[in-house]
Amino acid sequence: MHNESSGQSRLALSPFLWKLVLTIHLIVSVGLLGDSAGYLAVAIRGAIASDPLLAHASYQTLRMFAFVFGIPLSFAALGTGVLLGLGTRWGILRYPWVTTKLLLIVSVIAVGALVLNGGMNAMLTGRGGAEAQLIAGAAYDVVALTAATALGVFKPGGRWASKRGRVTHGQSASQ
């Protein structure tokens, strides 16, 4: 489908398909936030454990959190978010809040691949010293995903191209 007002192409999502993709997006995004919060809690527990076996078990649990939940949920959130952007008036790069959400989920994926994975590997192979790296990376993910959730709810700001004469939620810019 071609959007005449913006000159950008977009997918035509039926109301049912839009609701389905939005529901999946919300489920996987909130699930990813929960996974990240759980990951942070276990990373803290592993870091403060005086028993080396408990610490090692904590880092094994982190690997499970990452591979069973974190990676699939991250890519599902990214994919459904892009699909929603392409299939709705919001677009992907049309509004700053949508672009910011895209950058946040990409940054969460990057932190997982670069920071958390390296920290887990160090802790599981006995090299240690990565406790702060794991906690900082997990804390970043929680903050980034919370910010993305708030952006999706509040949808601040107007379009990138022009903020003059915009109408948002039934109010003109002059009101």
Rosetta silent file (secondary structure, phi, psi, omega in degrees, C-alpha in Angstrom):
SEQUENCE: MHNESSGQSRLALSPFLWKLVLTIHLIVSVGLLGDSAGYLAVAIRGAIASDPLLAHASYQTLRMFAFVFGIPLSFAALGTGVLLGLGTRWGILRYPWVTTKLLLIVSVIAVGALVLNGGMNAMLTGRGGAEAQLIAGAAYDVVALTAATALGVFKPGGRWASKRGRVTHGQSASQ
SCORE:     score description
SCORE:     0.000 S_00000001
   1 L     0.000  143.264  179.791    0.000    0.000    0.000 S_00000001
   2 E  -108.538  128.577  178.457    1.229    3.509   -0.784 S_00000001
   3 L   -89.924  107.329 -174.853    0.646    6.284    1.699 S_00000001
   4 L   -63.228  -37.282 -173.680   -0.130    9.344   -0.457 S_00000001
   5 L   -69.496  -30.227 -177.237    0.359   11.961    2.275 S_00000001
   6 L  -109.430  -12.993 -177.360    3.941   10.991    3.091 S_00000001
   7 L    74.855    6.430 -179.788    5.070    9.404   -0.148 S_00000001
   8 L  -101.577  143.483  175.190    6.288    6.379    1.824 S_00000001
   9 E   -78.927  148.638  173.266    5.221    2.822    1.159 S_00000001
  10 L  -151.264  157.399  178.784    3.727    0.823    3.951 S_00000001
  11 L   -72.177  150.607  174.522    2.156   -2.545    4.479 S_00000001
  12 L   -97.884  107.163  176.291   -1.586   -2.817    4.665 S_00000001
  13 L   -99.697  126.191  174.881   -2.454   -4.495    7.952 S_00000001
  14 L   -64.736  160.271  177.883   -6.089   -5.401    8.424 S_00000001
  15 H   -55.176  -40.046  178.780   -7.551   -4.361   11.790 S_00000001
  16 H   -64.613  -47.535 -178.676   -7.373   -7.985   12.965 S_00000001
  17 H   -63.883  -40.209  177.254   -3.777   -8.446   11.819 S_00000001
  18 H   -59.662  -46.736  179.588   -2.765   -5.098   13.372 S_00000001
  19 H   -64.395  -38.408  179.042   -4.297   -6.139   16.723 S_00000001
  20 H   -64.416  -49.474 -179.684   -2.633   -9.553   16.509 S_00000001
  21 H   -64.672  -40.744  177.982    0.827   -8.115   15.770 S_00000001
  22 H   -62.547  -42.598  178.778    0.361   -5.422   18.440 S_00000001
  23 H   -61.850  -46.057  178.237   -0.664   -8.059   21.003 S_00000001
  24 H   -61.906  -42.882  179.449    2.378  -10.196   20.179 S_00000001
  25 H   -59.700  -45.142  179.623    4.602   -7.095   20.323 S_00000001
  26 H   -64.265  -44.000 -178.983    3.295   -6.151   23.758 S_00000001
  27 H   -62.074  -49.842 -176.656    3.660   -9.696   25.102 S_00000001
  28 H   -70.729  -33.514  179.873    7.229  -10.178   23.877 S_00000001
  29 H   -69.525  -45.122  178.032    8.302   -6.650   24.860 S_00000001
  30 H   -69.064  -36.798  175.323    6.949   -6.887   28.398 S_00000001
  31 H   -61.321  -40.233  178.071    8.311  -10.440   28.613 S_00000001
  32 H   -65.921  -39.384  176.305   11.740   -9.132   27.606 S_00000001
  33 H   -62.476  -43.261  177.133   11.553   -6.445   30.296 S_00000001
  34 H   -64.056  -42.178  177.196   10.682   -9.123   32.860 S_00000001
  35 H   -60.959  -42.655 -179.419   13.493  -11.354   31.623 S_00000001
  36 H   -65.960  -39.294  177.913   15.936   -8.447   31.902 S_00000001
  37 H   -66.503  -41.888  176.215   14.790   -7.629   35.438 S_00000001
  38 H   -63.868  -40.529  177.953   15.145  -11.291   36.421 S_00000001
  39 H   -60.414  -44.735  178.533   18.562  -11.405   34.781 S_00000001
  40 H   -60.027  -45.266 -179.594   19.623   -8.353   36.791 S_00000001
  41 H   -61.796  -43.860 -179.547   18.415   -9.947   40.043 S_00000001
  42 H   -69.856  -36.283  177.261   20.271  -13.202   39.367 S_00000001
  43 H   -62.908  -41.044  177.097   23.420  -11.319   38.305 S_00000001
  44 H   -65.010  -44.427  179.867   23.370   -9.425   41.615 S_00000001
  45 H   -60.395  -43.435  178.431   22.771  -12.663   43.535 S_00000001
  46 H   -64.646  -36.750 -178.448   25.688  -14.340   41.766 S_00000001
  47 H   -69.239  -33.067 -176.858   27.952  -11.371   42.431 S_00000001
  48 H   -96.908   -1.942 -178.652   27.287  -11.307   46.179 S_00000001
  49 L   -67.628  130.967  176.152   27.287  -15.090   46.698 S_00000001
  50 L   -86.741  -19.932  178.793   30.007  -16.264   49.049 S_00000001
  51 L   -89.160  117.902 -178.915   29.533  -19.871   47.924 S_00000001
  52 H   -60.431  -31.043  178.001   31.342  -20.482   44.598 S_00000001
  53 H   -69.169  -39.609  176.532   28.858  -23.216   43.664 S_00000001
  54 H   -65.327  -41.546  178.278   25.915  -20.854   44.152 S_00000001
  55 H   -61.998  -46.164 -179.852   27.689  -18.181   42.111 S_00000001
  56 H   -62.541  -42.246  177.810   28.393  -20.674   39.295 S_00000001
  57 H   -62.481  -36.738  177.610   24.776  -21.877   39.350 S_00000001
  58 H   -62.182  -43.977 -178.837   23.657  -18.241   39.115 S_00000001
  59 H   -70.445  -30.402  173.034   25.762  -17.692   35.992 S_00000001
  60 H   -66.181  -38.403  177.520   24.414  -20.906   34.472 S_00000001
  61 H   -64.390  -39.085  177.850   20.914  -19.545   35.139 S_00000001
  62 H   -60.608  -42.218  178.238   21.872  -16.301   33.392 S_00000001
  63 H   -60.218  -42.125  177.861   22.900  -18.254   30.301 S_00000001
  64 H   -62.645  -45.916  177.819   19.495  -19.976   30.353 S_00000001
  65 H   -55.648  -43.834 -177.063   17.720  -16.605   30.726 S_00000001
  66 H   -66.556  -48.690 -172.787   19.668  -15.267   27.746 S_00000001
  67 H   -82.236  -32.969 -178.987   19.211  -18.179   25.374 S_00000001
  68 H   -83.318  -36.382 -175.950   15.717  -19.338   26.273 S_00000001
  69 H  -116.045  -54.649 -170.320   14.135  -15.913   26.744 S_00000001
  70 H   -56.744  -53.353 -177.081   16.403  -12.929   26.068 S_00000001
  71 H   -66.075  -52.093  179.920   17.527  -13.630   22.521 S_00000001
  72 H   -61.403  -41.912 -179.339   14.188  -14.869   21.132 S_00000001
  73 H   -67.354  -37.324  178.378   12.191  -12.122   22.868 S_00000001
  74 H   -60.453  -49.154 -177.930   14.625   -9.409   21.730 S_00000001
  75 H   -71.930  -31.037  175.528   14.352  -10.386   18.093 S_00000001
  76 H   -67.716  -40.423  177.544   10.586  -10.907   18.354 S_00000001
  77 H   -64.321  -42.880  178.003   10.213   -7.396   19.831 S_00000001
  78 H   -62.834  -48.930 -177.943   12.384   -5.958   17.058 S_00000001
  79 H   -63.664  -46.416  179.995   10.532   -7.843   14.316 S_00000001
  80 H   -69.542  -32.607  176.651    7.021   -7.072   15.514 S_00000001
  81 H   -65.080  -43.615  177.465    8.002   -3.446   16.154 S_00000001
  82 H   -64.220  -42.972  178.491    9.305   -3.063   12.606 S_00000001
  83 H   -60.659  -43.297  176.745    6.180   -4.767   11.246 S_00000001
  84 H   -63.770  -41.056  178.292    3.966   -2.382   13.224 S_00000001
  85 H   -62.113  -42.566  179.565    6.006    0.565   12.019 S_00000001
  86 H   -72.370  -24.606 -173.932    5.681   -0.517    8.401 S_00000001
  87 H  -103.418    6.508  179.761    1.996   -1.329    8.794 S_00000001
  88 L  -133.177  173.201 -179.666    0.746    1.765   10.610 S_00000001
  89 L   -68.359  -15.708 -177.546    0.770    5.515   10.212 S_00000001
  90 L   -69.855  -31.767 -177.980    3.601    5.774   12.749 S_00000001
  91 L    68.340 -172.121  178.592    6.217    4.443   10.351 S_00000001
  92 L  -107.330  -41.314 -177.490    9.704    3.557   11.517 S_00000001
  93 L  -115.282   14.529 -176.844   11.617    6.760   10.926 S_00000001
  94 L   -83.290  -35.551 -177.076    8.692    9.172   10.760 S_00000001
  95 L  -120.669  137.764 -179.177    8.386    9.987   14.485 S_00000001
  96 H   -56.846  -37.625 -177.566   11.258   10.492   16.940 S_00000001
  97 H   -67.122  -33.875  178.863    9.666    8.271   19.598 S_00000001
  98 H   -71.949  -44.533  177.990    9.388    5.332   17.168 S_00000001
  99 H   -60.514  -41.008  179.146   12.969    5.794   15.956 S_00000001
 100 H   -64.070  -41.774  176.825   14.144    5.986   19.567 S_00000001
 101 H   -61.022  -40.806  178.103   12.316    2.741   20.413 S_00000001
 102 H   -61.829  -46.413  179.357   14.014    1.078   17.449 S_00000001
 103 H   -63.991  -36.802  179.145   17.424    2.310   18.591 S_00000001
 104 H   -64.664  -45.483 -178.812   16.729    1.166   22.161 S_00000001
 105 H   -68.910  -35.301  175.822   15.869   -2.415   21.177 S_00000001
 106 H   -64.962  -38.591  178.640   18.887   -2.567   18.858 S_00000001
 107 H   -67.582  -36.018  177.128   21.056   -1.319   21.745 S_00000001
 108 H   -64.238  -41.466  177.199   19.589   -3.976   24.060 S_00000001
 109 H   -63.604  -42.820  179.854   20.485   -6.647   21.496 S_00000001
 110 H   -64.830  -43.157  178.145   24.006   -5.192   21.177 S_00000001
 111 H   -62.282  -40.372  177.611   24.493   -5.061   24.962 S_00000001
 112 H   -61.820  -45.195 -176.873   23.356   -8.683   25.176 S_00000001
 113 H   -72.205  -39.529 -172.370   25.748   -9.821   22.465 S_00000001
 114 H   -95.508  -43.834 -173.374   28.765   -7.766   23.492 S_00000001
 115 H   -92.200  -55.794 -174.504   28.525   -7.053   27.219 S_00000001
 116 H   -69.092  -42.964 -179.624   26.365   -9.759   28.785 S_00000001
 117 H   -61.795  -44.307  178.256   27.622  -12.656   26.671 S_00000001
 118 H   -63.046  -40.444  178.565   31.246  -11.773   27.407 S_00000001
 119 H   -65.851  -42.651  178.279   30.513  -11.423   31.111 S_00000001
 120 H   -62.764  -43.579  179.956   28.691  -14.752   31.287 S_00000001
 121 H   -61.493  -42.917  179.109   31.522  -16.499   29.461 S_00000001
 122 H   -61.325  -43.655 -176.952   34.103  -15.006   31.845 S_00000001
 123 H   -70.847  -37.066 -177.517   32.143  -16.078   34.905 S_00000001
 124 H   -76.993  -24.862  179.479   31.406  -19.598   33.635 S_00000001
 125 L   -92.302    3.427  175.685   34.984  -20.318   32.589 S_00000001
 126 L    85.550    3.392  178.127   36.325  -19.261   35.978 S_00000001
 127 L   -72.336  -30.809  176.305   38.054  -16.085   34.763 S_00000001
 128 L    60.853 -169.529  177.985   35.711  -14.041   36.943 S_00000001
 129 L    77.331    3.294 -176.441   35.873  -10.313   37.395 S_00000001
 130 L  -106.764   12.886 -177.984   32.875   -9.625   35.186 S_00000001
 131 H   -57.689  -46.867 -179.102   30.256   -9.244   37.924 S_00000001
 132 H   -64.456  -36.394  178.193   30.043   -5.464   37.487 S_00000001
 133 H   -62.156  -44.447  179.292   29.854   -5.895   33.695 S_00000001
 134 H   -65.447  -43.651 -179.091   26.885   -8.246   34.026 S_00000001
 135 H   -66.387  -44.920 -179.573   25.079   -6.010   36.510 S_00000001
 136 H   -63.808  -43.643  179.672   25.702   -2.834   34.478 S_00000001
 137 H   -63.907  -43.302  179.232   24.590   -4.473   31.226 S_00000001
 138 H   -66.982  -39.704  178.322   21.447   -5.919   32.777 S_00000001
 139 H   -64.022  -41.231  176.544   20.630   -2.601   34.484 S_00000001
 140 H   -58.346  -46.856 -179.210   21.041   -0.805   31.143 S_00000001
 141 H   -58.502  -43.529  179.944   18.637   -3.261   29.512 S_00000001
 142 H   -62.747  -45.020  179.931   16.011   -2.694   32.224 S_00000001
 143 H   -65.477  -45.052 -178.951   16.290    1.095   31.905 S_00000001
 144 H   -63.016  -43.269 -179.181   16.273    1.014   28.083 S_00000001
 145 H   -71.470  -32.654  174.718   13.257   -1.304   27.917 S_00000001
 146 H   -66.253  -42.753  177.807   11.381    0.742   30.523 S_00000001
 147 H   -62.662  -42.511  178.738   12.064    3.881   28.468 S_00000001
 148 H   -62.268  -39.077  177.552   10.872    2.141   25.293 S_00000001
 149 H   -63.436  -45.783  178.939    7.670    1.110   27.077 S_00000001
 150 H   -62.762  -40.306  178.074    7.047    4.675   28.256 S_00000001
 151 H   -61.737  -40.873  179.062    7.680    6.023   24.740 S_00000001
 152 H   -65.316  -29.703  179.720    5.132    3.573   23.331 S_00000001
 153 H   -82.009  -47.783 -172.825    2.527    4.731   25.837 S_00000001
 154 H   -87.901  -25.800  178.326    3.113    8.505   25.757 S_00000001
 155 L    46.486   59.055 -174.451    4.243    8.919   22.099 S_00000001
 156 L   -72.070  151.852  173.323    5.918   12.290   22.750 S_00000001
 157 L    79.023  171.724  179.583    6.642   14.868   20.065 S_00000001
 158 L  -102.878 -159.284 -179.400    5.593   15.227   16.496 S_00000001
 159 L   -73.612  157.298  175.346    6.992   14.063   13.212 S_00000001
 160 L   -62.799  -43.635 -170.674   10.640   14.499   12.277 S_00000001
 161 L   -66.397  -45.555 -174.456    9.759   16.433    9.116 S_00000001
 162 L  -156.483  136.228  175.533    7.517   19.130   10.518 S_00000001
 163 L  -108.859   -2.514 -179.338    5.951   20.070   13.803 S_00000001
 164 L   -75.816  133.090  173.861    4.063   23.057   12.383 S_00000001
 165 L    66.512   19.406 -178.669    0.285   22.734   12.233 S_00000001
 166 L   -74.555  155.236  175.520    0.225   19.177   13.484 S_00000001
 167 E  -120.481  125.032  177.919   -2.863   17.670   14.999 S_00000001
 168 E  -128.534  127.830  176.979   -2.448   15.152   17.813 S_00000001
 169 L    49.123   44.297  173.481   -5.277   13.362   19.555 S_00000001
 170 L    81.451    6.150  179.041   -7.878   15.833   18.326 S_00000001
 171 E  -116.246  135.260  176.617   -6.042   19.015   19.325 S_00000001
 172 E   -82.671  165.182 -178.032   -4.565   21.450   16.879 S_00000001
 173 L   -67.323  -18.971 -179.011   -1.153   23.013   17.458 S_00000001
 174 L   -84.224  -10.018 -178.555   -2.813   26.372   18.192 S_00000001
 175 L   -80.231    0.000    0.000   -4.774   25.039   21.193 S_00000001
